[in-house]
């Protein structure tokens, strides 16, 4: 009989409640993003040379301080926690704002902090927190063929990493590479002569990815040899929690848009939303969205407090939020009738985001299997 692991899932209830500061942050962000990230604005930004509006990026960083919310004060941040950053991620996910908060602030920021290299944090985190530097990780989310060797002037990288989030334009790459003394993390400020970056054609135009080829790119080690598995685990959990928050925002938008449409669209002299079958579908979606919101809030609180049950909470949030987003985007299309099936309708931006995000950290089934493993419900051979 298989032994099931018992996991204590508790956290200070105060951490699960939205504070006044978080409510104010949400209000300010919603006002800013509503005016700058309508569907057509998002399409234009995503199609631009950099893939996002640099003025909006600077405003979020400077005026509102989003980028430094979860960065310690000693490294130029505001010294808050991931709970505050999750509010920002939910609001950017609500409008599909294409700024690279996920790769720069969440993934790269967590990689630096998890490495525990104070010198590297002091050098790179202030620029990330201020918005002056964009960043991403390579070879951490997916296996890559990158090696590091000592050159005449220090470490250099060779090889390639594919489907790197914001890999084409990021100012800093944090690369997992095989070195003579073991696999370790390296910081690389890419230069065209030694780092060739090619944009990949991906399903979601608001989340750019690239193939990055290193041909002797200068790099600096971050942390110690052998830390990559630990750093990767921390980055992936932070990414799952961040993506869960984005999915809650996107799902909530879809539900609001559907409610607005079925309240005004009439058929047989009645609002479509008054039909019982439609009411049942809306009720199911509301339950899924609220369940996802609860799971996301708990995971964010665990990450904010650095709780030991974070891996379980992150996996549970990924299961709930990925599935809720898939349902929400499907209903977004279907309950808008014929117009919802046209590519020009905003629903398809959300469909693309939902499907593409499953390639970043895994599908709902992938997360469910991981969660089952963490709880001891399945073994490696199952």
N, C-alpha and C positions, 0 to 999 in steps of 0.2 A: 504493500500500500504506500503510495507516494506521500511523503511528508510535505505539508503545506506550510510555507513560511508565514509567520504572523508579522504584520507590519502595523505599527501604531501610527495612525493618521490623525494627529492632533496638532494644533497650532494655536497660538494666542488668538482668541476670537476678535480682538481689537484689530488685528492685522487684516482680517477679512472684510472689515467695514471701510467704506470709502471715507476718507478724512475730508475736512473742509478744504484743505489745500489741494487735494486731488480733484475735488469737485470744481474748484476754481480753474485748475489746469485744464480739465475736460472742457469747460465752458469756453475758455480762451481758444483752445485748439480747434474746437468745433467751429467757432466763428471764423477763424483764420482759414481753415481748410475748406469750409463750405464756399468761401469766396474765391479760392484759388485752385480748387481741385474738382470742378464739375467734370462730367464725363468727357466733353470735348476738350477741356483743358488738359485732362490727364492724357488723352490720346496725343495731343500736340507735344506735351512734355516728353512722353515716352518715345516719340518719333524724333526728338531733337538730337543734336550731336552728343550730348552727355547723358541723355535719358531721363533727366529731371530738371526742375527749375532751380538754378543755383541761387537765385534771389530768395526763393522760398526756403531753401536749405539754410542759407545764412540767417534768415529771419527766425526760423525755428531754433537755431543754435544761439543766436545773439539776443534776440528780443525775449524769447520764451525760455531758453536754456535747456531744451529737450535733450541734446546730446550728452550733457554732463550730469543728468539727473542721477544716474546710478554709478557715477565715477567718484571715488573718494576725493575729498577736498585736497589731500596732499598731492594728488595728481591733476589738479586743475578743475575738478568737478564740483558739483553742488553738494555731494555727500548724502544724498537721499538714498533710496533703495530701488530695487527692481519694481516694486509695487507702483511707484510713480512713473517709471518708464513704461510699464504695462498700460497705463492710462493713455499715454501718447501712442503706443503701438496700436491699441484698439481704435483710436480715432483716425490714425493714418490708414489702418486697414478698412475702416468704414468707407472711405472715399477712394481707396486704392492709390493713395499718394505715392508716386514712384521714387521718392527720395530713399537713398540706400541706408536707412536706419538699421535694418536687420544685419547686413554684412558689416557695416562700420562700427556701430555702437554696441550691438549685441555680440556678434560672433568674434570680431577682432578684439573688442574691449574685454570680453570674457577670456579669450585666449591669453592676453597679456596678464590679466589678473591671476588666472589659474597657473601661469608659469611661475609666479612668485619671484620674478626677476625685477627687483626694485629699480635697477639702473634702466632697464628697458621700459618699465612703466613710466619713469620720470621723463624719458626721452619722447615716447610716442603718445601716451595717453592725453597729455594736455592739448595736443593738436586735434585729437579725436573729440575731446570734450568741448572744444571751442568751435568745432565745425570747420576749422582751417584745413583739416586733413581727412580725406576719406580712406577707408581701409577695408580689408577683407581677409579671409583665410583661404588657403589652397592646400589640398591634400589632407585636410582635416575632416571634411564632410564625406568625401569619397576617396578611395585609394588613388594614389598618384605615383608616377614613376619619376621621382625627383631625388637626385643625390647631391650631397654637399662635399666639397673637397677644399683643402687649404691651397690657396694660390699665393703668389709672391706678396700680395698686399692684404691677405686675409681670406676669409671664406668666400667661395663662389658656388653658385647653384647651376646644375645641369639637369635637363629632363623636361617633363611636361605635366601639367595638371589640367584636367578638363572640367568644364561646367563650373567654373569658379564664379560665385555671385559677385556682380559688379567688377569682374576681373579685368575688363577692358579699360576702365577709367580710374580704378582705385589708386590713390597715391602711395599706399603702403600695403604690401602683401606679407602675411604671416604664413610661412610655408613649412609644412611637415616634410622633412627630407631625411634620407639615410646618410649618415656620416660615418667615418671610420670608427668612431667611438660609440655608435649606436644611433637610433633614430632620435631626432630632436627638432625643435622649432627654431626657425630662422626668420628674422625681419629683413625684408627686401624693399628698398625704394626703387621701383623698376625704371630702367632706362631703355630707350628704344634700341640701342645698339646690342644689348645683351638680354633683352626680355621682349619677346614677340607676343603680342596679345591679339587674338582673333575672336571677334564677336561670334557667338553661336546663335543660330536661328532657333528661338524657343517659343513655346506656346504662349507664354505670358509676356507681352511686350513691356509691361511695367516692372519686370524683374529681370534685368539683363544678366547674362552669363557669358563666359568666354573661355576659350582654350588659351592657356598661358604656357609658352615655351621658354625655358631658361637656357641660355648659351653662355655660361660664365658670368651670370649676374652676381654682383657683389651683395653680400648678406652678412648679417650679424646674428650670432646665436642668442636665443632667448631661453633662459632657464638652463637646466642640466640635461645631459643625455638620458634617455629612457623615460622622459616625462610625457612623451607624446600621447600614449594611451590615456593617461590621467587627464591631460589637457583636452584631448578630443572628447572624452566623456563629459567633461564640464561644459564644453562649447556646445555639444549636441543637446544636452539637457536645457541649457539656456536658450538655444535655438527653438527647441520644441515648445518651451513655455512662451517665448516671444511670438511664435507662429500661432499658438493657441489664442493669444490676445488679439492678434490681427484677424483671426477667423471669427472671433466673437463679434468684432466690429463689422466685418463684411456680412455675417449672417444677420445681424440686427438691421443693417441697411436693407438687405433683401426683404426681410419681413416687413419693414416699414413701407418699402416701395410697393410690395404686393397689396398690403392693406389699403394704401392710398388708391391703387388702381381698381381693386374689386369693389371699393366703396363708391366709386364714380361710374364705373362701366356697367351699363344696364343691358339686360336681355329679357325679353318677354315682359317688359315693363317693370322689371325689378333689378335692383343692384345685384351684380353677380355674387357679391359677398354675402348675400342673404340666403343663398342656396345651401342646404344642409351639407352636401358633399364638400363644398368649398370650405365651410366652417370647420369640418372635421380635419381637413388638410392643414388649415391654418392653426388649429389647436395642436396638432401633432408637431408642427414646425415651432410653435411657441415653446412647447415642452422641451424640444431638442435645443433650442437657442438658450433657454434659461438653464438647462442642465450644463451646457457648454460653458456658460458664464460662471457658474459655480465652480466647475472643475478648473477653469482658467484662473479664477481668483485664488483658489487654494494653492495651485501650483506657483503662482506669482508670489504668494505669501511665503511659501517654502523656500523659493529662491532668494527672496529678500532677506529672510532670516537665516539662510544657509542651513536649512534643516537636513538631517540625515535621510529623511524619507523623500527628498527631492526627486530621485530617479523614478520612484513609483508615482508620485504626484504628476511629474512631467509626462510620463507615459499615459496616465489616466486622462490628463487634459488633452493630450494629442489624440487619443481615441475619441473622446466626446466632441472635441472641436472640429476635427477633420470630418467626422461623419455629419455633424450638424451643418457644416459649410457645404458639403456635397448636397445634402437635402435642400438647404436653403437656395442654392444656386439653381438646382433642378426645378424647384417650385417657382423661382423667379422667372424662369423662361416659360414654363408651362402655364402658369396662371395668368400670364399676360396674353395668352391666346396667340393668334397668328403673328402679331407684331413682335412677340417675344422671341420668335424663331429667326428673326432677321439679324444679320451680323451687326447692323448699325445700332441695335438696341443696347443700352448700357448693361443689360443682364449678361451679355457675353463677355464683357471684361471681367466680371466676377466668376463666371464659369471657367474662364482661362486661368485666373489666379488660383481657384480652388484645385483644379486638376494639376496645374504645374507645381503647386506647393507640395503635392504628394510625392513628387520626384526629389524634393529637397531632403526630407527627413523620413519619408515612408508613408504608405497608405494607412487608412484606419485599421485594416487587418494586420499590417506590419506592427503597428503600435500595440494592438491587442495581443499579438503573440509575444511581444517583448514584455508587456505588462504581466502576462501569464507566467513568463519565465521568472520575472522578478518576485512574483508571489509564490513561486514553487509549484505552480499548477502544471507546468510542462518541463521536460528536461531537454538537454541539448540534442538528444537523439529522437525526440518526438516530432 
